[in-house]
Structures are given as C-alpha cells and as structure tokens.
Amino acid sequence: MSDSKGTGVRSVILSALSAAFGVQKQSNLERDFKKGKPAHFIIAGLVGTFLFVIILMVIVRMVLSSA
C-alpha cells in the first residue's frame, strides 16, 4: 500500500504529524494534494487528535494523583 508514487499509510501518518507541528515540506504538501485522498488525512487527523487528548488526560491524572 505504500509506494513512492502514492500516499501509503506511513506517508499519511508522517504527513499528518508534520502538518500538525507546522513543519510540512512544500513538496510533500503538493504530493498529498495531488495523490492523496482527503478521507485518509481526515482519519489520520482525528486519530492523532484522539490519541493526543488521551495522553494528556493520562498525564493530568498522574500529576493530580501524586499531588
């Protein structure tokens, strides 16, 4: 599923992460718009956001329980 011409799972994940941090390369951005499917990036963004919120909740609970 991952090849150099398209956007595979690894490419979508890395692209979504780099875009979230604001360090996306212009060439990767153009590749994503030309060859990627919007649904893949939306799903990657939603999953990443969900994991981020869960990790923050775990950290807050650990800090509050030790206080």
Secondary structure, DSSP 8 states (H G I E B T S, - for coil): ---SSS--HHHHHHHHHHHHHT---HHHHHHHHHH--HHHHHHHHHHHHHHHHHHHHHHHHHHHHH-
